[in-house]
Amino acid sequence: MIHEDAADRERERDGLFAGSDPFDISRRWLKAATGAEPNDPNAMALATVGADGLPNARMVLLKDIEEGGFVFYTNRTSAKGNELDAVAKAAAVLHWKSLRQQLRFRGPVEAVDGPTSDAYFDTRHPQSRAAAVASKQSQPLASRQAMMDETAAVTEMSDGAPQRPEHWGGYRIRPVEIEFWADGEHRIHDRFRWTRQGPEAHGWTVRRLYP
């Protein structure tokens, strides 16, 4: 179901919050940010939970907004990968200063399949692919030169065309909650929270929240 204030959202700020699908709204906001942010409009803070119960946060790049989830890629043996494997839940936020808007979401996480991860990996610059193969992400590193040497070795062994390693791939956050926030004068901001019963559920409930 869509909450009764849908008409208000249609009118709000010339339709900024308008729509019946939060993923469509998210894509629209990201597209606007792509034309406004000076760099990395798809940068998002990703929060996971460590084995000690403490939260961890870091910046990653949102690579796709699908019909049912948000996709990013990383080294699966990294700290974030290990945490996602242990507790398959995450939260993320994108904040666009140029637009004074913010997108938040959270929910269960699943691994992206191999062919999809391969397809994205092949679009990356060869040197970035070599670095992904060489990196033992989150592990101690003796020096920057050591990383450069290992990356160069991968490039040479692969004839400049590294293939995706098994330890690298995508994750998909399938949100049960998505929130859209826009800055307002004198801190009277606008917030709309979309929630659903689970990642398989099709109906959403929308509520306006106090700023």
Phi, psi and chi 1 to 4 in degrees:
 res  aa     phi    psi   chi1   chi2   chi3   chi4
   1 MET       -  154.4   64.7  175.1  -83.6      -
   2 ILE  -110.8  130.5  -58.9  -62.7      -      -
   3 HIS   -61.9  156.9 -169.8 -116.8      -      -
   4 GLU   -65.1  -14.7   60.1 -173.2    8.6      -
   5 ASP   -85.4   18.3   65.8    6.1      -      -
   6 ALA   -56.8  -38.2      -      -      -      -
   7 ALA   -62.7  -37.0      -      -      -      -
   8 ASP   -63.2  -41.1  -71.2  -17.9      -      -
   9 ARG   -66.1  -33.4  -71.0 -172.1  -67.8  103.3
  10 GLU   -62.3  -35.6  -68.8  -72.4  -19.0      -
  11 ARG   -88.6  -22.1  -65.6 -170.9  -64.3  -91.5
  12 GLU   -59.1  118.8 -162.1   80.5   39.3      -
  13 ARG    48.8   51.3  -58.0 -167.0 -175.1 -167.9
  14 ASP    57.1   40.0  -63.7  -37.8      -      -
  15 GLY    82.6   18.2      -      -      -      -
  16 LEU   -56.5  -38.1 -179.1   63.2      -      -
  17 PHE  -100.7    5.5  -61.3   94.2      -      -
  18 ALA   -68.6  146.8      -      -      -      -
  19 GLY   138.0  157.9      -      -      -      -
  20 SER  -107.9    1.3   59.0      -      -      -
  21 ASP  -131.8  115.2 -176.8  -22.0      -      -
  22 PRO   -64.3  -25.3   25.6  -35.2      -      -
  23 PHE   -72.4  -35.5  -62.3  106.4      -      -
  24 ASP   -64.3  -43.2  -75.4  -18.1      -      -
  25 ILE   -63.0  -41.8  -60.1  173.1      -      -
  26 SER   -60.9  -43.8  -61.6      -      -      -
  27 ARG   -63.6  -38.9  -78.5 -172.6  -76.0  -93.3
  28 ARG   -65.1  -42.2 -169.1  173.7   73.8 -127.0
  29 TRP   -66.2  -41.2  -80.0   33.3      -      -
  30 LEU   -65.4  -38.7  179.5   57.5      -      -
  31 LYS   -62.3  -41.9 -178.1  178.0  179.8 -179.9
  32 ALA   -63.8  -40.1      -      -      -      -
  33 ALA   -66.8  -33.9      -      -      -      -
  34 THR   -60.4  -31.8  -60.1      -      -      -
  35 GLY   -89.4   -3.6      -      -      -      -
  36 ALA  -119.7  -35.9      -      -      -      -
  37 GLU   -74.8  142.7  -72.6  -69.5  -63.9      -
  38 PRO   -67.8  -30.1   23.0  -33.8      -      -
  39 ASN  -162.6  156.2   53.2   34.4      -      -
  40 ASP    44.8   59.4  -66.5  -25.6      -      -
  41 PRO   -63.9  -17.3   27.0  -37.0      -      -
  42 ASN   -96.4   11.6   59.7  -26.8      -      -
  43 ALA   -70.8  131.7      -      -      -      -
  44 MET  -137.8  147.7   68.3  178.7 -172.6      -
  45 ALA   -85.2  122.9      -      -      -      -
  46 LEU  -107.9  127.8  173.5   73.4      -      -
  47 ALA  -112.2  131.5      -      -      -      -
  48 THR  -129.9  179.0   54.8      -      -      -
  49 VAL  -120.5  128.4 -180.0      -      -      -
  50 GLY   -81.2  170.5      -      -      -      -
  51 ALA   -62.1  -24.9      -      -      -      -
  52 ASP   -84.8    2.9   55.1    5.5      -      -
  53 GLY    84.8   -2.9      -      -      -      -
  54 LEU   -86.1  144.1  -69.3  174.7      -      -
  55 PRO   -75.1  153.2   26.9  -33.8      -      -
  56 ASN  -128.6  140.8 -112.0  -23.6      -      -
  57 ALA  -137.1  144.0      -      -      -      -
  58 ARG  -158.6  165.1   77.5  -71.6  -74.8  163.8
  59 MET   -90.4  134.4  -58.1  -57.5  -65.1      -
  60 VAL  -134.8  175.2  -61.3      -      -      -
  61 LEU  -108.8  124.6  -63.7  178.9      -      -
  62 LEU   -72.5  123.9  173.7   64.8      -      -
  63 LYS  -107.0  -19.5  -72.2  -60.5 -179.5  178.5
  64 ASP  -159.0  143.9 -164.6   13.7      -      -
  65 ILE  -115.7  104.2  -57.1  176.7      -      -
  66 GLU   -88.5 -175.9  -58.8  175.4  -22.2      -
  67 GLU   -65.9  -27.8  -70.1  -55.0  -47.8      -
  68 GLY  -128.2   10.1      -      -      -      -
  69 GLY  -171.5  172.6      -      -      -      -
  70 PHE  -113.2  129.3  -61.5   85.2      -      -
  71 VAL  -114.9  135.8  176.0      -      -      -
  72 PHE  -138.7  166.0   66.1   95.0      -      -
  73 TYR  -125.9  149.4  -66.6   85.1      -      -
  74 THR  -166.7  176.0 -170.5      -      -      -
  75 ASN   -76.7  121.3 -175.0  -43.1      -      -
  76 ARG   -76.5  -10.8  -71.5 -179.3  173.0  153.1
  77 THR   -96.1    4.9   63.3      -      -      -
  78 SER   -73.6  175.2   65.2      -      -      -
  79 ALA   -58.4  -45.3      -      -      -      -
  80 LYS   -65.6  -39.1   74.0  178.0   84.7   63.6
  81 GLY   -63.2  -44.4      -      -      -      -
  82 ASN   -63.6  -39.0  -71.0  -31.2      -      -
  83 GLU   -68.7  -38.7  -70.9  166.6   -0.4      -
  84 LEU   -69.2  -33.4  -71.3  172.0      -      -
  85 ASP   -68.0  -35.7  -71.5  -18.0      -      -
  86 ALA   -79.9  -42.8      -      -      -      -
  87 VAL  -130.2   98.4 -179.0      -      -      -
  88 ALA   -79.8   58.1      -      -      -      -
  89 LYS  -141.9  147.5  -63.0  178.0 -179.0  178.8
  90 ALA  -155.8  164.0      -      -      -      -
  91 ALA  -133.4  152.7      -      -      -      -
  92 ALA  -148.6  156.9      -      -      -      -
  93 VAL  -143.8  136.7   57.1      -      -      -
  94 LEU  -113.4  127.8  -67.3   95.0      -      -
  95 HIS  -121.9  119.3 -179.8 -138.8      -      -
  96 TRP  -107.4  102.0  -60.3  -62.3      -      -
  97 LYS   -64.0  -37.2  -71.6 -173.2  176.0 -178.7
  98 SER   -63.8  -32.8   59.1      -      -      -
  99 LEU   -97.7  -13.0  -61.0  178.7      -      -
 100 ARG    56.6   47.3  -62.8 -175.3  177.4 -177.7
 101 GLN  -131.7  157.4  -66.6  171.2 -147.7      -
 102 GLN  -143.9  139.5  179.6  173.7  -80.4      -
 103 LEU  -123.6  125.0  168.4   63.7      -      -
 104 ARG  -124.0  148.5  -60.2  173.1   56.9 -144.7
 105 PHE  -157.3  157.6   47.5   89.0      -      -
 106 ARG  -156.0  154.0   59.2  178.5  179.9  160.5
 107 GLY   165.3 -173.9      -      -      -      -
 108 PRO   -68.8  158.1   23.6  -32.9      -      -
 109 VAL  -124.4  143.0  178.6      -      -      -
 110 GLU  -134.5  155.9   63.1 -174.7   22.5      -
 111 ALA   -76.7  141.8      -      -      -      -
 112 VAL   -78.0  142.4  171.8      -      -      -
 113 ASP   -66.6  161.6   62.6   67.6      -      -
 114 GLY   -57.8  -50.6      -      -      -      -
 115 PRO   -58.2  -39.7  -28.3   36.9      -      -
 116 THR   -67.3  -41.3  -58.3      -      -      -
 117 SER   -64.4  -40.2  -65.7      -      -      -
 118 ASP   -59.3  -46.0  -73.7  -22.4      -      -
 119 ALA   -60.4  -42.0      -      -      -      -
 120 TYR   -70.5  -43.4  170.0   67.0      -      -
 121 PHE   -56.3  -38.8 -168.8   77.3      -      -
 122 ASP   -69.0  -15.6  -70.5  -14.9      -      -
 123 THR   -84.6  -12.0   67.8      -      -      -
 124 ARG   -77.4  156.9  -54.0 -178.0   82.6 -155.3
 125 HIS   -60.9  139.9 -169.7  -77.1      -      -
 126 PRO   -52.4  -37.0  -29.7   37.2      -      -
 127 GLN   -69.9  -34.5  -71.2 -175.9  -32.8      -
 128 SER   -67.8  -37.7  -64.8      -      -      -
 129 ARG   -65.0  -42.0  -70.6  154.8   60.4 -173.4
 130 ALA   -63.5  -40.4      -      -      -      -
 131 ALA   -64.9  -37.6      -      -      -      -
 132 ALA   -64.6  -37.7      -      -      -      -
 133 VAL   -68.3  -42.6  174.0      -      -      -
 134 ALA   -76.1  -30.7      -      -      -      -
 135 SER   -71.1  132.7  177.7      -      -      -
 136 LYS  -102.2   68.4  -57.2  174.9 -176.8   64.1
 137 GLN   -51.3  135.0 -164.8  175.0  101.2      -
 138 SER    79.7   -3.4  -58.1      -      -      -
 139 GLN   -92.2  156.4  -61.6  -57.7  -49.8      -
 140 PRO   -59.3  141.7  -26.0   36.3      -      -
 141 LEU  -125.4  129.7  173.8   63.8      -      -
 142 ALA   -64.6  -42.9      -      -      -      -
 143 SER  -163.9  163.4   66.9      -      -      -
 144 ARG   -61.4  -38.7  178.6 -179.9  176.8   82.6
 145 GLN   -61.1  -36.7 -172.2   61.3   49.3      -
 146 ALA   -61.9  -41.6      -      -      -      -
 147 MET   -65.8  -41.1  177.4   64.7 -172.7      -
 148 MET   -64.0  -40.4  -66.7  175.6   66.4      -
 149 ASP   -65.3  -42.6  -69.3  -16.0      -      -
 150 GLU   -66.6  -37.7  -68.5  172.3   21.7      -
 151 THR   -66.4  -41.4  -60.1      -      -      -
 152 ALA   -63.1  -37.9      -      -      -      -
 153 ALA   -65.8  -39.6      -      -      -      -
 154 VAL   -64.5  -42.7  169.6      -      -      -
 155 THR   -59.4  -43.6  -60.8      -      -      -
 156 GLU   -66.9  -44.6 -177.0  176.3   -4.2      -
 157 MET   -67.7  -26.9  -71.8 -173.3  -64.9      -
 158 SER   -98.9    6.7   64.0      -      -      -
 159 ASP    56.7   35.1  -67.8  -33.1      -      -
 160 GLY    78.4    9.6      -      -      -      -
 161 ALA  -135.1   68.8      -      -      -      -
 162 PRO   -62.1  141.2  -19.0   32.3      -      -
 163 GLN   -93.8  155.7  -60.5  -59.8  -59.6      -
 164 ARG   -61.1  126.9 -179.2 -177.6   69.4   87.3
 165 PRO   -79.0  158.5   29.4  -35.5      -      -
 166 GLU   -61.5  -28.5  -73.6  -63.5  -40.3      -
 167 HIS   -82.8    4.4   65.2 -102.3      -      -
 168 TRP  -123.1  135.1 -166.1   96.7      -      -
 169 GLY  -178.7 -171.0      -      -      -      -
 170 GLY  -100.4  159.3      -      -      -      -
 171 TYR  -128.2  147.4  -72.5   98.3      -      -
 172 ARG  -122.0  118.6  179.3 -177.5  -64.8  108.5
 173 ILE   -87.4  120.9  -57.9  174.9      -      -
 174 ARG  -105.0   90.0  -55.9 -171.9   66.7 -162.6
 175 PRO   -67.8  144.6   27.2  -36.3      -      -
 176 VAL  -106.0   -4.3  -66.0      -      -      -
 177 GLU  -148.3  131.1 -179.4  178.4  -55.9      -
 178 ILE  -133.3  133.7  -58.4  176.1      -      -
 179 GLU  -127.0  134.1 -177.9 -178.2  -52.0      -
 180 PHE  -111.0  128.8  -59.3   93.5      -      -
 181 TRP  -129.9  137.9  175.7   97.0      -      -
 182 ALA  -135.6  136.1      -      -      -      -
 183 ASP   -62.8  141.3  179.7   72.3      -      -
 184 GLY  -129.2  159.8      -      -      -      -
 185 GLU   -64.0  143.3  -69.7 -173.7    1.5      -
 186 HIS    55.6   33.8  -51.9  -61.0      -      -
 187 ARG    65.7   18.8  -59.1 -167.5   63.2   78.0
 188 ILE   -92.7   77.1  -56.6  179.0      -      -
 189 HIS   -80.3  167.3  -46.4  -53.0      -      -
 190 ASP  -111.7  131.0  -70.3  -61.5      -      -
 191 ARG  -135.6  130.6  -65.8  174.9   63.7 -171.0
 192 PHE  -127.6  125.5  -72.0   93.9      -      -
 193 ARG  -110.0  125.9 -177.6  178.7   63.3 -162.0
 194 TRP  -102.6  130.1  -63.0   61.0      -      -
 195 THR  -132.9  152.7   56.8      -      -      -
 196 ARG  -142.0  163.4   58.1 -179.5  175.9  176.9
 197 GLN   -70.0  -27.7  -67.2  -59.1  -51.7      -
 198 GLY  -170.6  170.5      -      -      -      -
 199 PRO   -65.1  -17.9   23.1  -33.4      -      -
 200 GLU   -91.8  -13.2  -58.4  -67.1  -17.8      -
 201 ALA   -70.2  144.3      -      -      -      -
 202 HIS   -98.1  -27.2  -64.2  -68.8      -      -
 203 GLY   -87.8  141.9      -      -      -      -
 204 TRP  -118.4  147.6  -68.2   86.7      -      -
 205 THR  -110.3  133.9  -62.5      -      -      -
 206 VAL  -117.5  133.7 -172.1      -      -      -
 207 ARG  -132.9  138.2  -68.9  -72.6 -174.1  -88.6
 208 ARG   -80.3  137.1  178.0 -169.8  -75.2  -87.6
 209 LEU  -113.3  151.9  -56.5  179.4      -      -
 210 TYR   -61.2  142.4  -85.2   98.1      -      -
 211 PRO   -73.2      -   27.5  -34.7      -      -
